[in-house]
């Protein structure tokens, strides 16, 4: 096994900042067995920092987050070729700071939610032509956008719950029309969600129009577009992870456990006990106590969802099952919390083996991308030059003066 320099990017300008820190440190411990980890922490204000101390979770657990003045800063330069550059916080002379190129073989994104899981970071890495773990730009962006995801899944005959959506502008300018559409199309109870968020942040379960209005105000604080969908009465929640590139493999299924209508942020990360508190997530039953037939059906839907959304690496697909055993795709997480390592453990895949497999998949995807042709030779510019010359001489294109 080759030992790579792995840039682990985490934190970010996202409501899931703290969740990302936890995932990153789990991934870091797993990576350290076979690779050299370079931590890159993105602060809530957007500074990119690096330093060995950022690889220690204790740097984040004393009540304050790392301050930019205490760490070297990362910048990105594109000339003469794309690269990450470290600017040392120490001065080596008057008005001179040491600058060095960061040796990166591959990037391991661990930012959940906006500005990391939504295709923006993936787009940057594509421009830099760096291999990276996980879904590409399209899979990441569509997987993050609940409205686009539902539209694409529905178009591909994957089951989703009835839904409507509107923009914050719609809500502010024609609220009555929106409420009439909801009343005519959906029935309570409903879920109200920001179109782009994760970890249940900004999500509300509502029983009437007054609660809907309050929930829409909350959701609108986190996203420009708001989704409302039919709630399943007393649903059975089942999750299944998927790993691969062209032939994705589903994991064992899990059943999250909660006494509430849905798993809130606190249910997932705060109200826990034991050694995995804040790490592996909320209480769960693994494998899920469901029939082999239902398990196989959900695993098949998970793999299809992964392929339809053009994902790669590891993703977790969350499902809702109603009393009649109808199964609905609820959402996909292209960078799932803890990379769903606890599901793969039940298939005898330890975390260090999992992250190494994800790195191998990333290199394969990168090689396939670079094998494509990105140039196309034509005589368009010579023709355009001739046309512009005619215009300069006062001759109209396609005719005479």
PyMOL commands that set and color helices and strands:
alter all, ss='L'
color gray80, all
select helices_A, chain A and resi 17-31+52-55+57-60+68-70+120-127+137-144+146-155+168-173+175-185+209-219+265-269+292-308+337-345+351-370+380-392
alter helices_A, ss='H'
color red, helices_A
select strands_A, chain A and resi 5-11+36-42+48-50+72-77+83-93+96-101+106-109+163-167+190-194+204-206+225-230+236-244+249-256+284-286+313-321+327-333
alter strands_A, ss='S'
color yellow, strands_A
deselect
rebuild
show_as cartoon
